[in-house]
Amino acid sequence: MTASLSLSQARRIALAAQGLAKVRPTGPVTPRAVGRTFDRLQLVQIDSVNVVARSHYLPFFSRLGNYDPGILSAMASRKPRRMMEYWAHEASFIRPQHFADLLLWQKRAWVGAHRLDPGVRRDMEDRILSALAAGPPLTAAELTAKLGHAPTAERDNWGWNWNIVKRVLEHLFEEGRVSAASRTPQFERKYTLTSRVVTAGTEAAVDAGEALDRLIDAAAQAHGIGTVRCFSDYFRTPVKAGAESVRRLVGAGVLEPVSVRGWDREIFRHAGAKLPRKAEGRALLSPFDSLVFERRRLEELFGFHYRIEIYTPAAKRRYGYYVLPFLLGERIVARVDLKADRTTGQLLVRSAYGEPNAPADTAVELAAELELMATWLGLQEVVVWPAGDLAGDLAAAVAGQHGSPTAEPRNASPLRGEPGHAALVSPVD
């Protein structure tokens, strides 16, 4: 008989699987804790946007609080590596044991040099591989200079108009022949031969079906509960093949079909998924956090409609440029448009919006989370701008943490001061 779950139970399973159901532990965050969190998530998406912090740093703050991002750099650059770069959901840090499996299922032909003349491409491949074999890891710019290639891009209306060295490097990266040894402070990849990054045997050929089963299993562990689409989307593997893999995993007892009241699709729960009695976590979530990867799942499971508006013209944005959902307990109760202004030492809250029926303590809890984030980022002030229906309460709550008057009722006027000016500046302890 298929087990029946409430939507609340499904949410708690999902949050527990993502490491977001519990109150954060107190005390210093150790490398071991960061490693365990990464193993739980299976991957973290990489993005160059640095409005608040690099996107792969934020999921660990969400789950662990004030930690040292240098731990991640060490995990990705020192042997034995706990994480390496490859294509997954998008460009991501993955667990090295998934690399060979992903090689069989990731096809990003548009990324690299597939449109180049094959002879030209092979010649450049040989030159790049020889240069990397003979020396230390190099950036695309360093390789361009070393090979004596003109650094200007070949303009052919393709992609980012990379030059031929960068395009062939990305082709070799997609094929798994070169990898990222590390990143520079400017976030450039330093490329090296993959054999210098992965453990011997990790890049060996494997059976495609078994490889996909491992990926779907890992995705289901990270989700706890979900649909075929949810699991397939995690590593960006084909949905049709994912459905076949799910059937195999159900037969093996790894997944079990369940029904969730209010979530009217075919749902599966991982056999190892925990169902906590309640969810007590609190977190600001990156727009690229794995909890919010799959927007349909997010809306069906949490009733939260979310779109990232970075590429939306400013006049058409509804909530802001870099908007982070705010999780409180088992609900996403607010969203804030944030910017870390490192020149002034301020964490700017450029807008703050509450969700319908958000609990009365939303502003107070959000203020505490913003203070923690500012401390983690090394910023001295939280600045609340007067945009959004939660801004007034949030400004008062931030002030209240420093001995100022307590937050006003939620039905108070949400705006403070003139439009476009900061509503309140609060020092961070």
Disulfide bonds with the S-S distance in Angstrom:
none
